[in-house]
Amino acid sequence: MLPTPVSMDTTEFRKRGKEMVDYIADYFEQLDKRQVYPDVEPGYLRPLIPDSAPQEPESFEDVLKDVERIIMPGVTHWHSPYFFAYFPTASSFPALLADILSGGIGCIGFSWAASPACTELETVMLDWLGKMINLPEEFLAGKDGEGGGVIQGSASEATLVTLLAARTKTIRCVQSENPELTEADIMSKLVAYASDQAHSSVERAGLIGGVKIKNIPSDDKFTVRGSALKKVLHEDRAAGLIPFFFCATLGTTPCCSFDRLLELGPICNKENIWMHIDAAYAGSAFICPEFRHLLNGVEFADSFNFNPHKWLLVNFDCSAMWVKKRSDLTNAFKLDPLYLQHCHQESGLVTDYRHWQIPLGRRFRSLKMWFVFRMYGVKGLQEYIRKHVKLSHEFENLVLQDKRFEICAEVTLGLVCFRLKGSNELNEALLKSINDARKIHLVPCHLREKFVLRFAICSRTVESVHIQFAWKHISKLATDLLKAQDKQQQ
Amino acid sequence: MLPTPVSMDTTEFRKRGKEMVDYIADYFEQLDKRQVYPDVEPGYLRPLIPDSAPQEPESFEDVLKDVERIIMPGVTHWHSPYFFAYFPTASSFPALLADILSGGIGCIGFSWAASPACTELETVMLDWLGKMINLPEEFLAGKDGEGGGVIQGSASEATLVTLLAARTKTIRCVQSENPELTEADIMSKLVAYASDQAHSSVERAGLIGGVKIKNIPSDDKFTVRGSALKKVLHEDRAAGLIPFFFCATLGTTPCCSFDRLLELGPICNKENIWMHIDAAYAGSAFICPEFRHLLNGVEFADSFNFNPHKWLLVNFDCSAMWVKKRSDLTNAFKLDPLYLQHCHQESGLVTDYRHWQIPLGRRFRSLKMWFVFRMYGVKGLQEYIRKHVKLSHEFENLVLQDKRFEICAEVTLGLVCFRLKGSNELNEALLKSINDARKIHLVPCHLREKFVLRFAICSRTVESVHIQFAWKHISKLATDLLKAQDKQQQ
């Protein structure tokens, strides 16, 4: 007797699935009326639900009621048009539809044989996307290329995977020239580099990989120049270290600055250093010809990554990574137990993506790319990027017209870094009053010694009216703050 | 003018979302009529679709038509009742509903503030699940525990994360006692262990972490005994190595054998070795009191992991991991850039799960657990496990009644390892004829020198009738094969 698995059969699923689709549609229609950042305090949820799982099944109605009662009050609404924090995370209806399909098929595509469609669509979608941003042919899989793309879960994993591939490659290379050196000897001398503006995940990749990782000082535009890298390399070689990996950033997290690939790439190539490019946020913009120049120099790189799940309307997770030589990845990771082998794997025609990533299992994520690319078309996606960039410049102009404020970094894409002219304390107080008011949501960053507010264009549905509202609100809070400060000083 | 983003508004999403729900329901209703393993050859998909993404948007109808035309012919149907390969991957309607909701909310829960509900529901769900399998209290978060659980993407990541935490802990400990040793010195002496039957991801974790990893020989039941571990530890200590991590397996991938925790745990504790338990597949069974004894000894472990996304009806990805001391993880990984800080984080009340895992971003995956646990109830889940175990014994009995065959390892849960008495070539030929016929799908393993067929109970909808069919089919193919062989020998 199996009462429960039967209690939701396909008939019931049809009914409940449609109710859930309506719930999501309602959610999006009413999203601008929900408070963007929740009021709850840490620990709010535990008292609202039982201590342990129920013994007997409960109904879908009861669960859905609890979503509104327990979950929604604690949600930070990333897709609210009043959300300007972090960077965007993508959301679109075609991607949601594809994810329903992916969940239904529910295959695990760790090898070609485990679901050929899952692997093959991914390879072709990464080629489509590579062509959309005009990546050099070497990065594409094509029919018989040495390169190719893969979907990683996040840019952090892309950085880690490429750092590990570079580590293995370097160790083997050094050992072949110096057979007396042990792996541990070499590991202790390896050193990787990234901008002092790079994402914390780069430092973390070094930590995980057990290698030194050093910051390269960025210039006054928060950009790493070739001269800065050269200087550090020179010092480190002199000290007996082995430079092996440089992670360039296009679109840094604090202020969306761009490292100078055209200066850095030739240095890395000459010095036999793996150059990885992390364009997690900015990469999506390269589908527009007017922004593609920011990627110039990618031809010098060994690997490149950006996150369609940030700004290209493909829901999380979908981090696109390409390498010029796929054998660099598979050499670093390949382990082949019999239960994962299949008769086609040595044919040279198939890709077993488990050798390209940290986890073994993988969902059918390329369906999201396929649905989004087809149902928006390249032109639709370009319009979307352009709209966000236009809105960030609109906000930038509002800031520039107010003499109390300053812009802290060049506005290139959808991020505006700004602050009140004055102390860090003043700006911390401003940010606090903004987030306490709960009408919009922002996060800060440090640019050198300065505490700076980040205004990121995030939502798919954000329009000029929301930008105007946000600025009026910020401006009013600043006025209040400055008044209160004047009063205090009197 | 933005024609495309508008072309799928919420009204259209309601319509298409419901069509997609129906498509999935139809898929499940007809799944037993689809061929479980596809006929396609490597490279089949590329010629079926354009070389590059379309410039103009296409319609949902066209995309959905292509799903049937291009995708489905290349899908290995993991949820077909004729799929007996690998281990199960979970699929249930409550989990699918929760995933629609998770996609709709679309929050990224890397910190408490990034979406408090996402973090807090996860902590509580891991407590629920921990109680369901009667984990020692130390592993639960409770209101003020030092331990707690987290959802990882896969068991591979759980093994890697715990190995890295153990590595950092050991390095710090050794350095505090021997300040003259460098990190590189210590790294070169570290050694981790796992059964010779352990999953390949354990070896990979060692590779990634840059530490030695050694196999402990399993006994004739494919089980690691305390004596075997002791012997290797003794040798390695004598050679000046530093043992720091042992990964015990409950339910090995080849044959679902169980390492002897009650012997191994005390050794690890005494020798100051981090014991991690990988119960990826078997863990779900521990919700049944009659299987819980297999987990005895978990009280000696530092960390424990299993995959509800395998056998507990929670769709991929959902790998549940617990640690006794969460500070062991956060000490190993914590990096705190300003853009990820928030005012509550030092309160001691909140969990920032980004410090517990490799990626930064994370989806709202605990919704799946919540929906499944509530809509099945513990009893429903127990019945589900019991049904699978019953079916595996049914298959085992069919094999035992046929004198041509042998059972190769004890059948404890849902996996039967069997083979024709005879050569490996014979069994390879049998497997080939089974998979070539495309009526059912199996994968093999090696047990010592033997090539063995694995028959895993996988599908949510598999019943006795499918087991009987599978056995008749295998038996018939064996007869044909043996006849052909006899003929050849005459």
Interface residues (C-beta under 8 A of the other chain):
Chain A: M1 L2 P3 T4 P5 S7 M8 T10 T11 E12 F13 R14 R16 G17 K18 M20 V21 D22 Y23 I24 A25 Y27 F28 E29 P38 V40 E41 P42 G43 Y44 L45 R46 I49 D51 S52 A53 P54 Q55 E56 P57 E58 S59 F60 D62 V63 V67 I70 I71 M72 P73 G74 V75 T76 H77 W78 H79 Y86 T89 A90 S91 S92 F93 P94 A95 L96 L97 D99 I100 L101 G103 G104 I105 G106 C107 I108 W112 A113 A114 S115 P116 A117 C118 E120 L121 T123 V124 D127 W128 L129 K131 M132 K143 G153 S154 A155 S156 E157 L160 L164 R167 T182 E183 A184 D185 M187 S188 H199 S200 S201 E203 R204 L207 I208 G209 G210 V211 T253 P254 H309 N315 F316 D317 A332 F333 L335 D336 P337 L338 Y339 L340 H344 S347 L349 V350 I358 P359 L360 G361 R363 L367 W370 F371 F373 R374 M375 Y376 G377 V378 K379 G380 E383 Y384 K387 V443 P444 C445 H446 F451 R454 R460
Chain B: M1 L2 P3 T4 P5 S7 M8 T10 T11 E12 F13 R14 R16 G17 K18 M20 V21 D22 Y23 I24 A25 Y27 F28 E29 P38 V40 E41 P42 G43 Y44 L45 R46 I49 D51 S52 A53 P54 Q55 E56 P57 E58 S59 F60 D62 V63 V67 I70 I71 M72 P73 G74 V75 T76 H77 W78 H79 Y86 T89 A90 S91 S92 F93 P94 A95 L96 L97 D99 I100 L101 G103 G104 I105 G106 C107 I108 W112 A113 A114 S115 P116 A117 C118 E120 L121 T123 V124 D127 W128 L129 K131 M132 K143 G153 S154 A155 S156 E157 L160 L164 R167 T182 E183 A184 M187 S188 H199 S200 S201 E203 R204 L207 I208 G209 G210 V211 T253 P254 H309 N315 F316 D317 A332 F333 L335 D336 P337 L338 Y339 L340 H344 S347 L349 V350 I358 P359 L360 G361 R363 L367 W370 F371 F373 R374 M375 Y376 G377 V378 K379 G380 E383 Y384 K387 V443 P444 C445 H446 F451 R454 R460
